[in-house]
């Protein structure tokens, strides 16, 4: 989690409280797919081009 402060909260489902990490998310669009997925090496350009990722 990149050394950032981590906050643990309980999510209450009525009968059970589950410890949870609340993480920020990024929405991937055509104009930011290179920065978010390829530059970070999460996927390769070939996987993005083929539409299939393993």
GROMACS elastic network, one bead per residue, 0.5 to 0.9 nm:
[ bonds ]
;  ai    aj funct       b0    kb
    1     4     6  0.61808   500
    1     5     6  0.83077   500
    1     6     6  0.77158   500
    1    23     6  0.89501   500
    2     5     6  0.88450   500
    3     6     6  0.83879   500
    6    21     6  0.73074   500
    6    22     6  0.82378   500
    6    23     6  0.87469   500
    7    20     6  0.84544   500
    7    21     6  0.63615   500
    7    22     6  0.71191   500
    8    19     6  0.63211   500
    8    20     6  0.55826   500
    8    21     6  0.51935   500
    8    22     6  0.73333   500
    9    18     6  0.81526   500
    9    19     6  0.56367   500
    9    20     6  0.53788   500
    9    21     6  0.66218   500
    9    22     6  0.76937   500
   10    17     6  0.55815   500
   10    18     6  0.52357   500
   10    20     6  0.58700   500
   10    21     6  0.87776   500
   11    16     6  0.81958   500
   11    17     6  0.53724   500
   11    18     6  0.51255   500
   11    19     6  0.63328   500
   11    20     6  0.65735   500
   12    15     6  0.72743   500
   12    16     6  0.58739   500
   12    18     6  0.63777   500
   12    19     6  0.88758   500
   13    16     6  0.54321   500
   13    17     6  0.61913   500
   13    18     6  0.78134   500
   14    17     6  0.75374   500
   26    36     6  0.80844   500
   27    32     6  0.87691   500
   28    31     6  0.81420   500
   28    32     6  0.61803   500
   28    33     6  0.56913   500
   28    36     6  0.71342   500
   28    37     6  0.82773   500
   29    32     6  0.54433   500
   29    33     6  0.58689   500
   30    33     6  0.55178   500
   30    34     6  0.82590   500
   31    34     6  0.75989   500
   31    35     6  0.86484   500
   32    35     6  0.54076   500
   32    36     6  0.61695   500
   32    37     6  0.83441   500
   33    36     6  0.52640   500
   33    37     6  0.55560   500
   33    38     6  0.69389   500
   33    39     6  0.87723   500
   33    48     6  0.87612   500
   34    37     6  0.56508   500
   34    39     6  0.59145   500
   34    40     6  0.84272   500
   34    45     6  0.81145   500
   35    38     6  0.61810   500
   35    39     6  0.51361   500
   35    40     6  0.69358   500
   36    39     6  0.63741   500
   36    40     6  0.60525   500
   36    41     6  0.86058   500
   36    42     6  0.80510   500
   37    40     6  0.54670   500
   37    41     6  0.61878   500
   37    42     6  0.51180   500
   37    43     6  0.54924   500
   37    44     6  0.76474   500
   37    45     6  0.87329   500
   37    48     6  0.87081   500
   38    42     6  0.61432   500
   38    43     6  0.53529   500
   38    44     6  0.54320   500
   38    45     6  0.61409   500
   38    48     6  0.82965   500
   39    42     6  0.77949   500
   39    43     6  0.84881   500
   39    44     6  0.85076   500
   40    43     6  0.78133   500
   41    44     6  0.62865   500
   43    46     6  0.81650   500
   43    47     6  0.61925   500
   43    48     6  0.69202   500
   43    53     6  0.69998   500
   43    54     6  0.85914   500
   44    47     6  0.52145   500
   44    48     6  0.64643   500
   44    49     6  0.86793   500
   44    53     6  0.84528   500
   45    48     6  0.51289   500
   45    49     6  0.60706   500
   45    50     6  0.85733   500
   46    49     6  0.50501   500
   46    50     6  0.60539   500
   46    51     6  0.84541   500
   46    52     6  0.87102   500
   46    53     6  0.88913   500
   47    50     6  0.52109   500
   47    51     6  0.59888   500
   47    52     6  0.54336   500
   47    53     6  0.51589   500
   47    54     6  0.80242   500
   48    51     6  0.51844   500
   48    52     6  0.68214   500
   48    53     6  0.72156   500
   49    52     6  0.80147   500
   50    53     6  0.80756   500
